[in-house]
Amino acid sequence: MLAYASTRLGDKDEAEDIVQDTYLRLLTTDKMLTEQTLPALAFTVCRNLVNDRFRRRAFRYEYEHYIQGVGGGFFSMEPAIFATDIVERMEHGLVRIPDNCRDIYRMHILDGKRVSEISELTGQKYKTIENRLGLARRQMRVYLRAVV
C-alpha cells in the first residue's frame, strides 16, 4: 500500500500518512473482516484516501489561482498578507471558543474531516459533534464580523 500511495502522491511522507490513516480506519471499522476481504478493503480505503487528498489539492490549487487572479494577474504580496491576516484573526477567534467546540472546529475546518469522521475519532455522538460545530461556527462568525 505504501508503494501504491507513494507512486500516486509523489511524496513518501504524505503516503505514510495515508497508509496510517488506512490502518486506523481498518481497526475502527465495524465491518466483518476475513482473510479474503481484508486486502480488498485495505486497498479500497487507501485508494479513497488518496483520491480525497487529490480533491483537497485541487481545491487549494483553484483557490490560490483565484487569489492571484484577484491581484490583477501578476504576483503580489497582498493576497499572501491578506491570507496570513485572516488566519491570525481566526486563531484569535478560536481562543474565545470553548475547548470541546474548538477541537471539533479545528478538525473540521483545518484538517478537512467530515462530521462522521470526527464522531468516530472522538467517540461522541454525531448530533453532539454537529451541535458543537454549529456553536463554534456561530461564535467565529460573530467574532470575524466584529474584527473585519
C-alpha positions as CSV (number, residue, x, y, z in Angstrom):
1,M,0.0,0.0,0.0
2,L,2.9,2.4,0.8
3,A,4.3,1.9,-2.7
4,Y,0.9,2.5,-4.3
5,A,0.2,5.7,-2.3
6,S,3.8,6.9,-2.8
7,T,3.6,6.4,-6.5
8,R,0.2,8.1,-6.8
9,L,1.1,11.1,-4.5
10,G,4.7,11.5,-5.3
11,D,5.5,12.2,-1.6
12,K,6.7,9.5,0.7
13,D,5.7,11.3,3.9
14,E,2.2,12.0,2.7
15,A,2.0,8.4,1.5
16,E,2.9,7.2,5.0
17,D,0.2,9.3,6.5
18,I,-2.3,7.8,4.1
19,V,-1.3,4.3,5.0
20,Q,-1.5,5.0,8.7
21,D,-5.0,6.5,8.2
22,T,-5.9,3.4,6.2
23,Y,-4.9,1.1,9.1
24,L,-6.6,3.3,11.6
25,R,-9.8,3.1,9.6
26,L,-9.5,-0.7,9.3
27,L,-9.0,-1.0,13.1
28,T,-12.1,1.1,13.8
29,T,-14.4,-0.4,11.2
30,D,-17.4,-2.3,12.3
31,K,-17.5,-4.4,9.1
32,M,-16.8,-8.1,9.1
33,L,-13.2,-8.7,8.1
34,T,-11.9,-12.0,6.8
35,E,-8.7,-13.1,5.1
36,Q,-10.4,-12.8,1.8
37,T,-12.0,-9.3,2.3
38,L,-9.1,-7.6,4.2
39,P,-6.7,-7.0,1.3
40,A,-9.5,-5.6,-1.0
41,L,-10.9,-3.4,1.7
42,A,-7.5,-2.1,2.7
43,F,-6.7,-1.1,-0.9
44,T,-10.1,0.4,-1.4
45,V,-9.8,2.5,1.7
46,C,-6.2,3.6,0.7
47,R,-7.4,4.5,-2.8
48,N,-10.3,6.5,-1.5
49,L,-7.9,8.4,0.9
50,V,-5.6,9.2,-2.0
51,N,-8.5,10.4,-4.1
52,D,-9.6,12.6,-1.2
53,R,-6.1,14.1,-0.9
54,F,-6.2,14.9,-4.7
55,R,-9.6,16.6,-4.3
56,R,-8.2,18.8,-1.4
57,R,-5.1,19.7,-3.5
58,A,-7.3,20.7,-6.5
59,F,-9.4,22.9,-4.2
60,R,-6.3,24.6,-2.8
61,Y,-4.9,25.0,-6.3
62,E,-8.1,26.7,-7.6
63,Y,-8.2,29.0,-4.5
64,E,-4.6,30.0,-5.0
65,H,-5.2,30.8,-8.6
66,Y,-8.3,32.8,-7.7
67,I,-6.3,34.9,-5.2
68,Q,-3.6,35.5,-7.8
69,G,-6.3,36.4,-10.4
70,V,-7.8,39.0,-8.0
71,G,-4.4,40.6,-7.7
72,G,-4.6,41.7,-11.4
73,G,-2.9,38.6,-13.0
74,F,0.6,39.3,-11.6
75,F,2.1,38.0,-8.3
76,S,1.6,40.3,-5.5
77,M,2.3,40.0,-1.8
78,E,-1.2,41.4,-0.9
79,P,-3.0,38.1,-1.2
80,A,-0.4,36.3,1.0
81,I,-0.6,39.0,3.6
82,F,-4.3,39.0,3.5
83,A,-4.5,35.2,3.9
84,T,-2.0,35.4,6.8
85,D,-4.1,38.1,8.4
86,I,-7.2,36.1,8.2
87,V,-5.5,33.0,9.7
88,E,-4.2,35.2,12.5
89,R,-7.6,36.6,13.2
90,M,-9.2,33.1,13.1
91,E,-6.6,31.9,15.7
92,H,-7.6,34.8,18.0
93,G,-11.3,33.9,17.5
94,L,-10.6,30.3,18.2
95,V,-9.3,31.2,21.7
96,R,-12.7,32.5,22.6
97,I,-14.5,29.2,21.7
98,P,-14.9,26.5,24.4
99,D,-12.3,23.8,24.2
100,N,-14.6,21.0,23.2
101,C,-16.0,23.1,20.3
102,R,-12.6,24.4,19.3
103,D,-11.1,21.0,18.8
104,I,-14.1,19.9,16.6
105,Y,-13.9,23.2,14.6
106,R,-10.2,22.7,14.0
107,M,-10.6,19.1,12.9
108,H,-13.5,20.1,10.5
109,I,-12.1,23.3,9.1
110,L,-8.3,22.9,9.2
111,D,-8.0,19.2,8.9
112,G,-10.9,18.8,6.5
113,K,-12.5,16.0,8.4
114,R,-16.2,15.2,8.0
115,V,-18.6,15.2,11.0
116,S,-18.9,11.4,10.8
117,E,-15.1,11.1,10.9
118,I,-14.8,13.4,13.9
119,S,-17.6,11.4,15.6
120,E,-15.7,8.2,15.2
121,L,-12.3,9.7,16.3
122,T,-13.7,11.3,19.4
123,G,-16.3,8.6,20.3
124,Q,-19.0,11.2,20.6
125,K,-22.4,11.1,19.0
126,Y,-22.9,12.5,15.5
127,K,-25.5,15.1,16.7
128,T,-23.3,16.3,19.5
129,I,-20.5,17.0,17.0
130,E,-22.9,18.8,14.7
131,N,-24.2,20.9,17.6
132,R,-20.7,21.9,18.8
133,L,-19.6,22.6,15.3
134,G,-22.6,24.8,14.8
135,L,-21.9,26.7,18.0
136,A,-18.3,27.2,17.0
137,R,-19.3,28.5,13.6
138,R,-21.7,31.0,15.1
139,Q,-19.2,32.3,17.5
140,M,-16.5,32.6,14.8
141,R,-18.9,34.4,12.5
142,V,-19.7,36.9,15.3
143,Y,-16.0,37.4,16.1
144,L,-15.0,37.8,12.5
145,R,-17.7,40.3,11.7
146,A,-16.6,42.4,14.6
147,V,-12.9,42.5,13.6
148,V,-13.3,42.6,9.8
